[in-house]
Amino acid sequence: MPNPTAAMLVIGDEILSGRTRDSNMHFLAGVLTQRGIRLVEVRVVADDHGAIVAAVNALRAGVDHVFTSGGIGPTHDDITADAVAAAFGVAIGKRADAMALLSAHYARQGLEFNEARQRMARIPDGAVLIDNPVSVAPGFSVGNVHVMAGVPRIFEAMVASVMPGLTGGDPLLSQSLRVERGEGEIAGAFGALAAEYPELSMGSYPFQSNGLHGTNLVIRGTDAARLDEAMGRLRALFG
């Protein structure tokens, strides 16, 4: 049975402007790999309602899980929850359980639970809350879309909350071989080897370091025995 697939939607003008460097994709990719879920696509869109709706609908139709980051805070430009509700064609409003979580949190902090903060309790109808042990304001899952904050520490905590409920597959394994040869020199033999192992993914990644240039050859797959066999063949060719 093939491994489940996933896509990520990164939302925010600050990412596209270069003001903020996204680290959430790197974190999510590592967690999904360990879980046996293949991350097959990542998109970045602006804080634009129509763009978010279109991206959510396109991605959720093609993969088992979609993870979003960004745009679920208390300010006017935090529009992800509304856009996801629109993508699914459901209503959105302040939900009692989310309101209770946030109200208690701000009471403990001695802060006013004002209208802006109450925006973070707006949840699409039918969604399941995602626990946020860092700052309490919940994310949510609706259908196969998991909506999370963009702040890395909070995003990572929300991913940890979601993962136990997802069905994974066989762990995605990888091995690599560093060769001090250019891609043009190894391409023919490497391509022929890849054709012999269609169930494995083989990629080449050139590097330059301390005056040397070469290629990192990486083989990925879920069958440890076949991976070892292919790596043995690779080392015999280029080791």
N, C-alpha and C positions, 0 to 999 in steps of 0.2 A: 504494500500500500504506500503511495507516495507521501512524502512529508507535507504537512500543512504549509500554506504560504501566507505571507504577510506583506503589507505595504505600510509606509509611514508618510504622513502628511504634516509637514512643518509649516506653521502658520505665523506670519509676523513681518511687518514692514522692516523691523529692526534687523532681521536676518538678511533680507534682500538688499538693504542699504549698506551692509557691511559693518554696522554699528555693533552687532552682537555676533559672536562666533558660535555656531550651533555645535554642542557636544552630545546632544540627546540621541542623534542617529547612531553615533559610534557606540554609545552605551547599549541602546536597544538591539543593535545588530549582534553584539556579543551575547546578550541574554537569550535572544531568540536562537542563536546557533547552538547554545548549550541545551536549549529546550527541544531542539530538532524541528524548529519552524524556520522555513527559508524566507528571508527578507528579499523580495524580488524587485521592489521599486520604492523610491523615495521622491516625493515632490515637495517643493517649497512654493507657497502662495502668499500673496499680500493679505493684509487685513481688509479684505473685500468680500462682502456677503456672497455675491454671485460666483466668485472664483472658488470660495470654500465649498459652496453647495455642489458646483460642477465637479470639483476634485474628489469630494467624498463619494459622490454617486459613481464616478468612473472607477475609483479604486475599489470600493466595496463590492462591485460587480465581478471583479476579476481575481480576488484573493479570499482566503479564509478569514483573515483579520486585518483591520486597519487601525493603526495607532496614530493619534494626532497629538501634537504638542503646541501649546500656546493659545492665548486668546480666551481664557476662562476666568479672568480676574474681575475687579470691581469697576473698571473705567469704561468710558463710552466706546473705546475701540476694541474691547473684549467681546467679540461677536461670534465666537466659535459655537457656543451653545445654541444660539438662535439659528445659525446656518445649518448645523447638524439636524436640528428639529425640522427645518425646512426641507432638507435633503430626504428625510424619512416621511415628510408629510404629516407630522404630528404637532400638537400644540405644545407650548412651553409655558411654565409658570413657576412661581415660588412653591417649593415642595416642603411639606411639613417636617419630614425627617431631616432634610438639609437645613431648614431654618432652625430646628432645635439644636443641631450640632454647632452651627455658627453662633447662635445666640448664647449658648453656654460658653463657648470659647471666648467671645468678646467680654462676657461678664467676668470670666476669670481674669482677663487682662485689664479689667477696669476701663474698657473702651466702649464707646457708643456703637450699638448695632444699627448703624444708619442705613439710609436707602442704598448708598453705593455698595456697602458690604452685603446687603441683602440680595443684590444682583447675583452673587455667587451661589445663591440657593435656587436659582432658576434652572430647572432641569426638564428636558423633554419628557413628555408622557411615555410611560412604559420603560424608561431607562432604569438601570441598576446602578446604584452609587458605587464609586471607587473610593476606598478608604485613603485618607491623606493624613498619615501620622505626624507630618511635619508642621503644617499650618492649618489643618482641619478642613478647609474648604474642599469639598469633594470633587473628584472627576466623575465620569459616568460612562457606562457602556450601553449602547442601544444597537440592537441587531449585532452585527459583527464589527462595530466601530467602537473603539475605546478612546475616550476623550480625556486628555490630561493637561496639566499645567506645563508651561514652558520653562520655568525655573528648574535648572538641572537637578538640584537636590530633591525638589518636590516631584518632578517627573520620575526620577529613579525610585522614589518611595511608592509612587502609584503603580509603576510597572511591577514592583515586588508584590503589590496587593492583587494585581490582576493575574499574574502568571499561574498561581496554583489552580485556577479555574479553567485553564486552557489545556486542550489535548495536544500534546506534542508528538514528535515522531522519533525515529532513531537519531541519536546525536550526530550532528554534522562534524565529521572529522577532517583534519587537513594535515598535510606534511609538505615540507618545502625543501628545495635544493638550490643553493646559491652557486652559480657558475660564472666565471670571469670571461664570458663570451657575450657578444652582442646578439640581439634577437635575430638578426638576419642570418647569423651563422648557425643557430640551433633550430630555426623555425621549421625546416622540412622534417627533420627526424622527430621533433616534438609533436608536430601535427599528426604524423603517422602513428605515433604512440597513442595520442588522444583518440584517434579513430578506432583503435583496438579496444578501448575501454569507454564505450559510450555512456555507461552508467556513472562514470566519474566526470568531474569538472576539472579541466586543466587550464591554467592561465600562466602567462609570463609577464613579469613586471621588471622593467629595466631600472638600473640604479647607477649612480655615479658617486664615488666615495673615495676621498684621499688620493685622487688621481687615477683611480681604477674605475672601469666601467664593466658592467656585466648584467646578469639577469637572474632574478629570483623566480624559480619555477615552482608553482604551487599546484598540488593535486588535492581535491576535496571530494568527499563522498560519505556514505553511511555504512559501507561494507568494509570493515577493517582489514579483512584478508585480501580483498581485491586492491585496496589502497596500498597495503604493504607490497603486494606483487608488482603493482605499477611503479612504485617508488624504487623497487629493486631494479626494474628495467631501466628506469630513468637514470639511476646512478651508474649503471653499466654503460649507458650511452654517454653521459657527460661528467660523471664523478671523477 
